[in-house]
Amino acid sequence: MKLAFRRFPFLLSSVLGVVLAGGVVAAVPVEETFHFARIDGTYSNPDPVIAPIEQGGLTVQLRSPANRVQLFDHELQLRPLGDGTHGAWLKAVIGGQGDLEADLSIGGAPATHLTDEVEIPRQVLKVFGQIRLERVADGYLVTAVELQPRVELKIQSRLASSLAGTCRGFTRLLPLGIDCGGLESALAQAAVPMPAAGETFLLPDRLLTDADRHQLDAYLGIGPAR
């Protein structure tokens, strides 16, 4: 399942964006580990944009009109790279659920509409990248320099088998050479695109404790925290 929601994709929306922003910081010649307790919690993203799955003459358009994801825990390792940018490694423990809608079209035939619930089993996601960081009046501004292209997210939904069954029914009538079993496998994972170079995030002060700000400022070599 290819998800094209940039700030934070399907059932993961703002969480990773916020956590990534929180962890993507650095500027002194040491590696340091961060955890921002106020970022852990439940997030929702109504109706994110999801890129269609395309396989031969088959297209599946997905929507998630309502969803919720829980960030159980996270850890950020940060390291300056010596050119004004910083390496960031995020490990996040997440899970969640939501509604999923799918429109399946094969060979130009009218779309078949299916709905179901989707579950994100508890799992560990790992993200790495290169960023810039600037302290601003109301928090810390993070700019993506280069992030890994995507994060693979495991999902569970009965839509996978339903869509595969519908696909097989179509292909018995229209021999289009479509791998319906491959479609079912594709629907067991979500490929979550990461933000593009130049995209910015604000980690606001309201999501940080005094200790968090002290640690960030000391790491940046800025001076006393505000």
PyMOL commands that set and color helices and strands:
alter all, ss='L'
color gray80, all
select helices_A, chain A and resi 13-23+37-39+159-173+180-186+205-207+210-220
alter helices_A, ss='H'
color red, helices_A
select strands_A, chain A and resi 32-34+41-43+53-55+58-63+67-80+86-106+112-136+139-147+150-154+189-193+200-204
alter strands_A, ss='S'
color yellow, strands_A
deselect
rebuild
show_as cartoon
